[in-house]
Amino acid sequence: MFGWLFGSTYNKISTMELKQTYLKDKKEKFFLDVRTPGEFKGRSISGFKNISLQALSGKLSQIPKNKEIVVICQSGGRSAMACRMLKKAGYDRVTNVKGGMSAWR
C-alpha cells in the first residue's frame, strides 16, 4: 500500500499465504525460484521454475508478462532484488515470498 513511500513497489506474502492461496491458482501465476541450481535441486516447491538471480536479467524472455510473478529464494533477500529487477523490466504484478524457503514448512 505504501510501496511508493518505502521504495518497494511489489506485493509481499507469507509462505502460509503461498501455500493456502497462491499455489491453488497456478493458471494466473508464474512461480520463480531465484536460488542457485544447487539450492533448487536440494529442496524446492513443485511448480516453481528455477532461474538464479545471477542469470535472471538474461532470461527475462522466459518469464511471461501477462501473469503475476511469484518469487522465492532462501530467505527473501535475493527474491526482493529479483522483484525490483522485474518491476524495472516492466512486469506489473510481482510478489515476493517473505522468509523464502527458510520459512517454508
C-alpha positions as CSV (number, residue, x, y, z in Angstrom):
1,M,0.0,0.0,0.0
2,F,2.8,2.5,0.9
3,G,5.3,1.0,-1.5
4,W,6.0,4.3,-3.2
5,L,7.0,5.7,0.2
6,F,9.4,2.9,1.2
7,G,10.7,2.1,-2.3
8,S,9.1,-1.4,-2.7
9,T,6.5,-1.4,-5.4
10,Y,5.8,-5.2,-5.3
11,N,3.5,-7.3,-3.2
12,K,4.7,-9.4,-0.3
13,I,3.2,-12.6,1.0
14,S,4.0,-15.1,3.7
15,T,4.8,-18.8,3.0
16,M,1.4,-19.6,4.6
17,E,-0.4,-17.4,2.0
18,L,1.7,-19.0,-0.7
19,K,0.6,-22.5,0.4
20,Q,-3.1,-21.7,1.2
21,T,-3.9,-19.3,-1.7
22,Y,-1.3,-18.7,-4.3
23,L,-0.4,-22.3,-5.2
24,K,-4.1,-23.1,-5.8
25,D,-4.2,-20.5,-8.6
26,K,-1.5,-21.7,-10.9
27,K,-3.2,-20.6,-14.1
28,E,-2.8,-16.9,-13.4
29,K,0.6,-17.0,-11.8
30,F,4.2,-17.8,-12.8
31,F,6.3,-19.2,-9.9
32,L,10.0,-18.3,-9.9
33,D,12.8,-19.6,-7.6
34,V,15.9,-17.4,-7.9
35,R,18.2,-19.5,-5.8
36,T,21.2,-21.3,-7.4
37,P,20.6,-24.6,-9.3
38,G,22.2,-26.5,-6.4
39,E,19.9,-25.0,-3.8
40,F,16.9,-25.6,-6.0
41,K,17.9,-29.2,-6.6
42,G,18.3,-29.8,-2.8
43,R,14.8,-28.6,-1.9
44,S,12.2,-26.9,-4.0
45,I,8.4,-26.3,-4.3
46,S,6.6,-28.1,-7.0
47,G,5.6,-25.7,-9.8
48,F,8.4,-23.2,-9.4
49,K,10.8,-22.6,-12.2
50,N,14.5,-22.1,-11.3
51,I,16.3,-19.1,-12.8
52,S,19.1,-17.9,-10.5
53,L,19.2,-14.2,-9.6
54,Q,22.6,-14.0,-11.4
55,A,21.1,-15.3,-14.7
56,L,17.7,-13.5,-14.4
57,S,18.5,-10.4,-16.5
58,G,19.5,-12.6,-19.4
59,K,16.4,-14.9,-19.2
60,L,13.6,-12.4,-18.8
61,S,12.1,-13.7,-22.1
62,Q,11.3,-16.9,-20.3
63,I,9.0,-15.1,-17.9
64,P,5.5,-14.1,-19.1
65,K,4.4,-10.5,-18.6
66,N,0.7,-11.5,-18.6
67,K,0.8,-13.3,-15.3
68,E,1.6,-12.5,-11.7
69,I,5.2,-13.4,-10.9
70,V,5.7,-15.0,-7.5
71,V,9.3,-15.0,-6.5
72,I,11.1,-17.0,-3.8
73,C,14.7,-17.6,-2.6
74,Q,16.2,-18.9,0.5
75,S,15.4,-16.1,3.0
76,G,13.8,-13.3,1.0
77,G,16.7,-11.1,0.1
78,R,17.5,-12.3,-3.4
79,S,13.8,-12.6,-4.3
80,A,13.4,-8.9,-3.2
81,M,16.2,-8.0,-5.6
82,A,14.6,-10.1,-8.3
83,C,11.3,-8.3,-7.7
84,R,12.9,-4.9,-8.1
85,M,14.6,-6.1,-11.3
86,L,11.3,-7.4,-12.7
87,K,9.5,-4.2,-11.9
88,K,12.2,-2.2,-13.6
89,A,11.9,-4.5,-16.6
90,G,8.2,-3.7,-16.9
91,Y,6.5,-6.5,-15.0
92,D,3.4,-5.1,-13.4
93,R,2.3,-7.9,-11.0
94,V,5.3,-9.1,-8.9
95,T,5.1,-10.8,-5.5
96,N,7.9,-11.6,-3.1
97,V,7.6,-14.6,-0.7
98,K,8.8,-13.3,2.7
99,G,11.2,-15.6,4.6
100,G,11.7,-17.7,1.5
101,M,12.5,-21.4,1.7
102,S,13.7,-20.9,5.3
103,A,10.1,-20.2,6.3
104,W,8.6,-22.9,4.1
105,R,7.1,-25.8,6.2
